[in-house]
Amino acid sequence: MRRAATAIAFGALSLLAVPYAAGGQTPTVKIDAPRDAPFPAAPEITVRAESLPPNITLPRIRLRLALDAAIRLILYDSTIAGDVARFTTPRLLPENRDIFAEASVLDNAGQAVITASQIAGRTGPRLQLVQPNGRTGVVVMTRQPTFSWRSAQVTAPPGPWVYELFITNVSTQETRSRTRITDSVYTIPDTLQANTSYRWKVVARLANGFAGDSAVATSQSSFVIAPSDAPVATLLYQNFPNPFPAASSSTTCIWFDLQLNSDVELTILDLRGNRVRTLIPGQLPTKLASGRYGRLNQLDGGGCDPRLVWDGTADNGRAVPAGVYLVHFRTNTSAESVKKILYLGR
């Protein structure tokens, strides 16, 4: 019995030529994997056997995908008859992992006569949110925002992707959802509340795949629905990030809107009502004009104004203990507002 020979060269296609005495044939096997970066979560891979000797009348091609070069941590193993085989994976490949491919040509007796191996590619995230999304709060200047996201490539079957969109009011925790979305860009048909913070997430599932093959992505921060004109109400927003410090920031940002010119006082209190830190008056005066405050860039409404952040210190500069604190917001034109801050300490 002729032993199978194997060539392994990861990072590029590996071919093996084995001369046969009869006719001097040189059989080869070629793996044609997608060159997309990142590698598809459910790819189509074509394998071709060429120059097979005439004694192999019923060739079969076996493809294995694995997480390791030795092809031990196997993710997929399938065999198709013929000298050209197109393989599609019925399950999603793991996220953010190198995927290795090994293809073998089997003779009439089921023995491997030639094998080629290569690294097929590296997968990426299955699902990523695009807009409105950011490490800090984002302002959306319409009450019917457009949401967009990216998902990993898949063949059909097991794809295509079908999405569910969930939008949650940060203050009331009321959630509205839309299902059976087939595009990765979606404008909601209903109207969100102005001057209100929301968070959102997307759940992606395969239309023709297994129930367990899905992906979930949640917005990094909240977004705020704000009209493009002057604020329609005086409003204190929930600070972000909350709790803090967080991976995105060592401080927490405080936003507020003023419908009218007002005298403003903005302070941090402990749960007993004792003043810990005074933000206004401070770098901002007490008397403020109508407008939006706390944003780093008033043009796009993003980021955090360094004059309106709290870093977990008291007025004397000393760090306060970890715990729950209160943002106290008072004007002479509206009712007082209070938001809770969860400070994790330094």
C-alpha positions in Angstrom: 0.0 0.0 0.0 1.4 3.4 -1.0 1.7 5.8 2.0 0.1 9.2 1.8 2.6 12.1 1.8 1.9 15.4 3.5 3.3 18.9 2.9 2.7 21.6 5.6 3.5 25.2 5.0 1.4 27.6 7.0 0.9 31.1 5.8 0.7 30.1 2.2 -0.8 27.4 0.0 1.0 24.1 0.4 1.1 21.6 -2.6 2.7 18.2 -2.8 3.8 16.5 -6.0 4.1 12.7 -5.8 5.4 11.2 -9.1 3.6 7.9 -10.1 5.5 5.4 -12.1 2.6 4.9 -14.5 2.8 7.7 -17.0 4.9 9.9 -14.7 1.8 11.7 -13.4 2.2 14.3 -10.7 -0.9 14.5 -8.5 -1.6 17.7 -6.6 -4.3 19.1 -4.3 -5.1 22.8 -4.1 -7.1 24.6 -1.4 -8.9 27.7 -2.5 -10.0 29.5 0.6 -11.5 33.0 0.8 -8.9 35.7 1.0 -11.1 38.1 2.9 -9.7 39.7 6.1 -11.2 38.9 8.5 -11.8 35.3 7.4 -15.6 34.6 7.0 -17.4 33.1 10.0 -19.0 30.5 7.6 -16.8 30.3 4.5 -17.0 28.4 1.2 -13.7 26.5 0.5 -13.0 24.8 -2.8 -10.5 21.9 -3.1 -9.2 20.6 -6.4 -7.4 17.4 -7.1 -5.3 17.5 -10.3 -3.3 15.0 -12.4 -4.6 11.9 -10.5 -3.4 8.5 -11.8 -5.9 6.4 -13.7 -6.1 3.8 -11.0 -8.0 6.3 -8.8 -11.4 6.0 -10.5 -13.5 7.1 -7.5 -11.6 9.9 -5.8 -12.9 11.7 -2.7 -11.7 14.9 -1.1 -11.6 15.3 2.7 -11.4 18.8 4.2 -10.7 19.5 7.9 -10.6 22.9 9.6 -9.0 23.2 13.0 -7.7 25.8 15.5 -4.2 24.4 15.5 -1.5 23.6 12.9 -1.4 20.0 13.9 -5.2 19.6 13.0 -6.1 18.3 16.4 -8.6 20.9 17.6 -11.0 20.1 14.8 -13.9 22.4 14.0 -15.1 20.9 10.7 -14.5 17.5 9.0 -16.3 16.5 5.7 -15.7 14.4 2.7 -17.1 14.9 -0.8 -16.8 12.6 -3.9 -15.1 13.9 -7.0 -11.9 15.6 -7.9 -13.4 19.1 -7.2 -15.3 19.7 -4.0 -17.0 22.8 -2.6 -17.3 22.8 1.2 -19.5 25.1 3.2 -19.4 25.1 7.0 -22.9 24.6 8.6 -21.7 26.2 11.9 -20.0 29.5 12.6 -16.3 29.4 13.2 -15.0 30.9 16.5 -14.4 34.6 16.7 -10.9 36.2 16.5 -9.0 32.9 15.9 -6.6 31.5 13.4 -8.2 28.8 11.2 -6.1 26.0 9.7 -7.2 23.9 6.7 -6.1 20.4 5.7 -7.3 18.7 2.4 -6.6 15.1 1.5 -7.4 13.1 -1.7 -8.7 9.6 -0.9 -8.3 6.7 -3.3 -10.8 4.0 -4.1 -9.9 2.3 -0.8 -10.4 5.4 1.3 -6.7 5.9 1.8 -5.2 9.4 1.7 -2.7 9.6 -1.3 -1.9 13.3 -1.0 -2.5 16.0 1.6 -2.1 19.8 1.6 -2.3 22.1 4.6 -2.3 25.9 5.0 -3.6 28.6 7.3 -6.9 29.6 5.9 -7.2 32.9 7.7 -8.1 34.7 10.9 -11.7 35.3 11.9 -12.9 38.6 13.3 -15.8 39.7 15.5 -19.2 38.3 14.4 -21.0 41.5 15.1 -19.9 45.2 15.6 -22.1 48.3 16.1 -21.2 51.3 14.0 -23.5 54.2 14.6 -24.6 55.8 16.9 -21.8 54.4 19.0 -18.8 55.7 20.8 -16.7 55.4 23.9 -18.5 58.4 25.4 -22.1 59.7 24.9 -23.2 60.5 21.4 -25.8 63.1 20.4 -28.3 62.3 17.6 -30.0 65.3 16.1 -33.1 63.4 14.9 -35.9 61.6 16.7 -35.8 58.9 14.1 -32.1 57.8 14.1 -30.5 55.4 11.7 -28.6 52.5 13.2 -25.8 50.6 11.5 -23.6 47.6 12.3 -21.2 45.1 10.6 -21.5 41.4 10.7 -19.1 38.6 9.7 -19.4 37.1 6.2 -21.4 33.9 5.9 -22.5 31.6 3.1 -26.1 30.8 2.5 -26.7 28.3 4.1 -26.2 28.7 7.0 -26.8 32.4 6.4 -28.0 35.0 5.7 -28.0 36.9 8.9 -31.3 38.1 10.4 -31.2 40.9 13.0 -33.1 42.1 16.0 -32.7 45.7 17.2 -33.4 46.7 20.8 -33.5 50.4 22.0 -33.8 51.1 25.7 -34.7 54.4 27.4 -31.9 54.8 30.0 -34.2 56.6 32.5 -37.3 54.4 32.3 -35.7 51.2 31.1 -38.5 50.9 28.6 -37.3 48.9 25.6 -38.7 48.9 22.1 -37.6 46.3 19.5 -37.7 45.5 15.8 -37.3 42.0 14.5 -36.6 40.3 11.1 -34.3 43.0 9.9 -32.3 41.8 6.9 -30.1 44.8 6.3 -27.3 46.1 8.5 -28.6 49.7 8.2 -32.0 50.5 9.7 -34.0 53.6 10.3 -36.6 53.2 13.0 -40.2 54.1 11.8 -41.3 55.5 15.2 -40.2 58.6 17.0 -37.9 58.6 20.1 -38.3 61.1 22.9 -36.3 64.3 22.6 -33.7 65.2 25.3 -33.5 61.5 26.4 -30.7 59.1 26.7 -30.9 55.6 25.0 -28.8 52.5 24.7 -29.1 49.9 21.9 -28.1 46.5 21.0 -28.4 44.1 18.1 -28.9 40.3 18.1 -27.8 38.5 14.9 -29.0 35.0 14.0 -28.5 32.7 11.0 -31.7 32.2 8.9 -30.7 28.7 8.0 -28.3 27.8 10.8 -28.3 26.4 14.3 -30.2 28.2 17.0 -27.0 28.5 19.1 -25.1 30.3 16.3 -25.8 33.9 17.1 -24.1 37.1 18.0 -24.9 40.0 20.3 -23.4 43.5 20.3 -24.3 46.3 22.8 -23.5 50.0 22.4 -20.5 51.2 24.3 -22.3 54.2 25.8 -25.7 55.9 25.6 -26.8 58.3 22.9 -29.0 61.3 23.4 -31.8 62.4 21.2 -31.5 66.2 21.0 -33.2 68.6 18.6 -30.9 70.7 16.3 -32.3 73.9 17.7 -32.2 75.3 21.3 -33.0 72.8 24.1 -36.7 72.4 24.6 -36.3 71.7 28.3 -33.9 72.1 31.2 -32.5 68.6 31.8 -29.7 66.9 33.7 -28.5 63.7 31.9 -27.2 60.6 33.6 -23.5 60.8 34.0 -21.3 58.5 31.9 -19.5 56.2 32.3 -21.4 55.0 35.3 -20.0 53.3 37.3 -16.6 54.8 37.0 -13.6 54.6 36.7 -14.1 52.4 33.6 -11.8 51.1 30.9 -12.9 54.1 28.7 -12.3 56.8 31.2 -11.0 57.5 34.7 -13.5 60.3 35.2 -17.3 60.6 34.7 -18.9 63.2 32.5 -21.9 65.3 33.3 -24.2 66.9 30.7 -27.1 69.2 31.1 -29.3 71.4 29.0 -30.7 74.8 29.8 -33.9 75.9 28.1 -33.6 79.5 29.5 -30.8 81.7 30.9 -30.4 80.5 34.4 -28.4 80.7 37.6 -26.9 77.2 38.0 -25.5 75.2 40.8 -24.0 71.8 40.1 -22.5 69.8 43.0 -21.5 66.3 44.1 -23.1 65.1 47.4 -22.7 62.0 49.5 -25.8 60.0 50.5 -26.2 62.1 53.7 -26.5 65.3 51.6 -23.0 66.6 52.5 -21.3 68.6 49.8 -18.3 66.7 48.4 -17.3 68.7 45.3 -18.6 71.9 43.7 -18.5 71.9 39.8 -20.6 75.1 39.3 -19.7 77.7 40.2 -16.1 76.8 39.3 -14.6 76.9 35.9 -18.0 77.9 34.7 -19.8 80.9 36.2 -23.1 80.6 38.0 -25.1 82.6 35.4 -25.3 80.6 32.2 -27.1 81.2 28.9 -29.6 78.8 27.3 -27.8 75.9 25.7 -26.2 72.5 26.0 -23.3 72.0 28.4 -20.8 69.2 29.1 -20.1 68.2 25.5 -16.5 68.4 24.3 -17.6 69.5 20.8 -20.8 71.4 20.6 -20.9 70.9 16.8 -21.2 67.2 16.8 -22.4 66.8 20.4 -19.7 64.3 21.4 -17.2 63.7 24.1 -16.9 65.4 27.4 -16.0 68.9 28.5 -13.2 68.7 31.0 -14.7 71.5 33.0 -17.7 69.3 33.8 -16.2 66.0 34.9 -15.7 64.5 38.3 -12.6 62.5 39.1 -13.6 61.1 42.5 -12.0 63.8 44.6 -13.4 66.3 47.0 -13.0 70.1 46.9 -9.8 69.7 48.9 -8.3 67.5 46.3 -8.4 64.3 48.3 -9.9 61.1 46.9 -13.2 60.1 48.4 -14.1 56.5 49.4 -15.8 54.2 46.9 -19.5 54.3 47.1 -22.7 55.9 45.8 -22.8 59.7 45.3 -25.3 62.2 44.0 -25.1 64.8 41.2 -27.3 67.7 42.4 -28.4 70.1 39.7 -30.3 73.3 40.6 -31.4 76.3 38.6 -33.7 79.3 39.3 -35.9 78.3 36.3 -36.7 74.7 36.9 -37.1 72.0 39.5 -34.0 70.4 41.1 -32.6 67.2 39.6 -30.5 64.4 41.1 -28.7 61.5 39.5 -26.8 58.7 41.2 -23.1 58.1 40.6 -21.5 54.8 41.4 -17.8 55.5 42.2 -15.6 52.4 42.3 -12.7 54.2 43.9 -9.0 54.5 42.9 
